[in-house]
Amino acid sequence: MIKKTSIYTPKFILICICSLLFSSSFNMLLPELPEYLSSLGGDEYKGLIIALFTLTAGISRPFSGKLTDTIGRKPVMIFGSLVCVICGLLYPLLSTVIGFLFLRFFHGFSTGFTPTAISAYVADIIPQKRWGEAIGVQGLFFSTGFALGPVIGSFIKLHYSFDVLFYSSFVMSLLSVVAFLTIKESLQNKQTFSFQILKISKNEIIAKEVLPAAILTFVYYIPFGALLTIIPDWSSHLGIVNKGSFFIYFTVSSLVIRFISGKASDVYGRPIVMKIGMFLLIVSLLYLGYFVSEDQLYIGACFYGSAMGILSPTINAWNIDLSIKEFRGKAIATRFIALEAGIGLGALSSGWYFKESITKVPSIFYFSSFIIFLGMIYLLVYFRKTKKLLAKK
């Protein structure tokens, strides 16, 4: 029998399955898109593959946050998945550099909407004292899609074609839509959609109460954006056939740690867990820059995945801790804006610096570790100030 305190309710299990399908649908394209863009004659635009995607996601966050708080979690989830369905059908048809870049821009609406509503939904159905654990488990399923998607995508491309890969993404995203349709809405007192809701004032863009979590999110996702851009080419340079291999090592290493880190942050507090994650992230990036063989890349991927597995659920839970219940969607959207900005900046800057010069890759890892070091300093200063303020009270 399932205990009443268990987080593993049918609702929670279903939202985890939805996360897996949705994540797999667009991540299966990632390792092969640089080669596809090169085949179209767009080598110099590789940095835009991730940057355009995250730009749209970031722009759409204030809207997804407001819609999540007004019309409900479920329609926002479904809309994001439908964007993936449309893009999966259109990639083979718009086979020019301009058409491809337009689709990458449009595709970003998917992650701009669905993850915001998923996080709010999880917070709705799980008791506050279990948020860290629940977000860690839900993130585990999302990250599993991030691992399996690229491996499956590269396998399909190696044995079939780019078109089959795009249509496979279409099928996966269609399955996610079907799964989201079975979910029961968790928002009470929801409103009927109207275009008036889409009018966003400046006060509705950023939830100031969660800015500390958003700033830290921005910092530790800059290297992630860089890795998404350079790892496919770096993998080819090291003689790795399946360019999604890095991502499966990265994600598998984060699976078990997410169980531990999310629960640990509930028990021991967010600060200590975040400090451990930031330190490990610095070490992993230095390792990836220094060691340059296939086996060492996989070891580095495991270190990096473990660090992200510690940080992601903990900072996500911290973000919800800082949020105001009635504006939870806006708070989650604020963190995701920071996330997309970090990924976009990392992808764009690394793509600009890289420019097909493979010898520059280690220096990108080293600079990324310096960025995380700055984030660690911010984290230490913030909690020191917070501790002093609490002592005065």
N, C-alpha and C positions, 0 to 999 in steps of 0.2 A: 504493500500500500504506500502511496505517495503521502508524505507528511504534509500537513497544512502549511508549514513554513517553507516547503520546497518552492524554488523558483521555476521548476520544470513543469509548468502547467501546459495544457494543450495550446493556449494562446501564445505562450512564449516559444514553445517548440516550433509552431507554425511560422512565427515572425523570423525565427532563425533560418528556417528552410527558405523563406522568401529572400532573406539576405544573401544566402548562398547562390541562388539562381540569378538574382539581379547582378551580383558582383561578377559572377562567371561570364555573364553575357557581354560585358564590355571589356573586361580584362583579358579575355581570350584573344583580343585583337592586338594588344600592346606590343608583344615582342616582334611582330611581323610588320607593323606599320612603317618603321623606318625604311625597310627594304622596299615596301610597296611604294612609298613616296619617292624613293630613288628611281624606281622603275618608271615613274611618271615624269622624271626629270626635275624633281624638287629636292635635291640633296641639301641645298642651302637653307631649306625650311624645316629641317628635322626638329629644331627647338620648338617649333610651333605646334607639333603634334600634341604635346602635353599642355603647352602654354595656352593655346586657344580653347582647349577642352576645359581647363581650370578657370580661364577668364569668364566664360559663360556661366560656369557653376557658381563662381563668386558673385557675379552680377545678379543671378537669380535667387541667391540666398535670402535677401530681405523679403522677397515675394513668397518664397516657400515657407519662410518662418511665419509670416502673417497669415497665409492661407492655412498652415498647420494649426494655428491658434484659433482660426475662425470657422472654416468650412469642414475641418476634420483632418485626421491623420491619413485615413484610407485613400481619399481621392488624390492627395498629394503623392503618395507612394505609387499609385497606379499611373499617374501622369508621367512621372519620371521613367517608369518602365516602358511606357508607350513610345517615348522618345527613342529608346534603344531599339524597339521594334521597327520604327520608321527608318532609322539610320542603317540597320542591318540590311534592309531592302534597297537603300539608295546608294550605298558604297559602290556596288558593281556598276551602277548606271552612271554616276557622276565621276567618270574615270579621267579627270584632268586635275592638274595641281590645284587650280582655283576651286573646282568642285569638291575635291578632297578636303581642302582647308575649310571650306564652308561647312561641310559635314562635321568636321572636328569641332567647330564652333557651336553648331547646333546640338551635337551629341552631349555637350557639357551640361545641357539642361537636365539630363538624366540624373547625374549625381548632385546637381543643384537642388533637386526636389526630394527624391526618394530617401536618401540617408537622413535628412533633417526630420522627416516624418517618422522614420523607423526609430530613431533615438528618442523622440518624444513619446512614441507608443510604448517603448520599453519602460520608460520612466513612469508612464501611467499605470502599467499593469504589475509593476514590481515594487515592493515596500522600499522606502528610502534607505534603510539599513543594509539592503542587499543590492543597491545600485552598482557598486563597483564590480561585484561578482557577475551580475546579470549582463552588464555592458561588456565585460570581458568575454563571456560566453557568446553573446550575440556577435561581437567583433570577431570571435574565433571563426564563426560560420562565414562572415563576410570575407575574412582573410583567407579562408579555405578556397573561396571562389577566386581570390586574387592569386592563389597558388595553382589551383587546378586549371583555371582559365587559360593562362599563358601556355602551360604544357600541352593542353588539348588543342589550343589554337595553333601552336607550332607543329604539332603532329599532323593536323589537318592540312596545313600549308605544305609540309614536306611530302605528303602522300597524294595530295589532290591539287588544289589551286587557291588563289586568293578569293575568287568568287564563292567557292564552297565554304571557305572560312567565314566570309561575311554572312552568308545565308545560315550557317550554323549559329552565328551570333544572334541572328533574327529568331531562330527557333528557341534558343535559350531564353531570350528576353520575353518571348511570347509565353513561355512556361511561367516566367516570373509574374506576368500580368494575371494569368489564371490563378496563381497561388495568392496574390494580393486580393483578388476578388473574394476569396473565401474568408478573409479576415473580418472580424467584427469591430466596428468603430469604437474607439475608447474615449473620444472627446465628448464631454457632456455640454449641453447648451450650444451645439454647433449652429452656425448660420447657413443660410442658402447662399450659394455663390452669386456674386454680382460683380460687374467690372469696377464698381466703386471701391471694392475691397483692394483692388490692384493699385490704387493710389497710395503711394508710400511717402510719408513725411520724413524729414531728416531724423526725427526722434524714433522712428520705427526701423531704422536700418541697423543700428548697433545697440546691443544691450550692455550698457556701461558696467553693470555689476559683475559681468563675467570677463572683463578685459584682461585681467591677469592670466586666466586660462587661455584666452585667445592669443595673447602675445607669445606665450610659451609654445602654443600649437604652431604658430607662424614660424618660429625659429626652428623647431625640430622637423618640420616638413620641407624646409628648403633643400636639405641634402636628399630627401626622398624624391623630389622633383628632378634633381640632377641625376640620380641613379636610374630613374625611369627613362631618361633620355640617352644616357651613355652605356648602360649595361648591355643592350643588344649588340652594339658594335664592339664593345670590350669583350663580350663572350665570343664573338666570331674571331677576334684577334687571338684569343687564347685557344682556339681550335674547338670550341664547343658547338656542336651541330644544332642542338635544340636550345634556342636562345631564351626559352622560358625556364630553363633549369635553375638559374639563380633564384628566380621567384618562388620556386617550390621549396628550395632549401630555406629561403628567407621565411616563408610562411609556416612551414612545418615546425621550425624552431620556435615560432611565436605561439603555437597552438597550446602546448602544455603550460607555458609560462603565463598565458592569459588567464587560465584558471587560478593560478597561484597569485598573480599580481593583483587582479581585480579583488579577490577575496582578502588579500593582505592589506590592501588600501582601506577596506571596510573595517578591518580589525586594528591595524597599527597607525592608520592615518595616511592621507595622500602625500604629505611632504616627504617622508622618508623613502617611500616607494619611488617617487618622481626623481629624487636625487640619485638613487641607485640606477634608474633607467638612463638618466642623462650621462652619468659616468660611463656606463657600458656602451652607450652610443658613441661617445668620443673615442673609446678604445677600438670599437669595431671599424670606424671610418679610417683611423690611423692604420689599422691592420690591412684593410682593403687597398690602401694607397701604397703600402710597403711591399706586400707579397703579391706576386704577379704570375701565378700558375693556376691551372684549372682547379686542382684540389684546394689550394689556398683561397681561391675565390669562394668556393662552397663553404669553407670554414668561416670566412668573413661574413658570408650571407647568414650563417647561423647566429653569429654574434650580433649582427645588425637586426635580424629578426627577433632575437630575444629582447634586445633593447626596446624595439618598437612594441613588442608584446607587453612589456612592462609599462611603457609610457601611455600608449593609446587608451586603454580602458581606464587608467587612473586619472588622466587629465580630462577625459570625457566625463567621468563621474564627478570630478572636482568642478567642472563647468556647470553641471546640473545642480551640485551643492550650492553654488553661488547664485543660481538663477531664481527668479520669482515665478511661482507656480503658474500664475495666469498668463505669463509671457514666456513660457518654457520653449515654445517654438522659436521665438526671436533669439533667445539665449543660445540655443543649439545652432541656429543659423549664423550667429555671430562667430562662434568657434569655427564653423565650416568656412566662413568667409576668410578667416585667418588661415585655415588649412589650404584652401584653394590658392590664396595669395602666395603662401610659402611654396607650394608645389610649382605654381606658375613661374615665380621668380627663379627657383632652382632650375627648372627646365629651360627657361629662356636664356638665362645667363650661362649655363653650362653648354647649351647648344651653340650659343654665340662664340664662346671661348674655344670649344672643341673643334668645330669646323673640319671634321674628318681627320684631324691630327691626333692619332691614337696615343702618341707619347705624352699628351697633355692630361690624360685621364688620371694618373696618380695625383697630380697637383690639385685636381678637382676634389678628390677624396680628402686631401690634407686641408684644403680651405674649408670644406664642409665641417670638418672636425673643429676648426676654429670658431665657426658659427655656433656650433653646439656649446662650446666652451663659454661663449658670451651669454648664451641662454642659461647655462648653469650659474653664472654670476648673478644674472637677474633673479633667478629662482631663490638663491641664498639671501640676497638683499631683501626681496619681497617678504619672505617668511620671517626674517629677522625684524623687519619693521612691524609686521603683523603681531609678532610675539610681544614687542614692546608696547604696542597699543593695547593689547589685551591685558598686559600687566598693569597698565595705568588705570584701566577700568576696574 
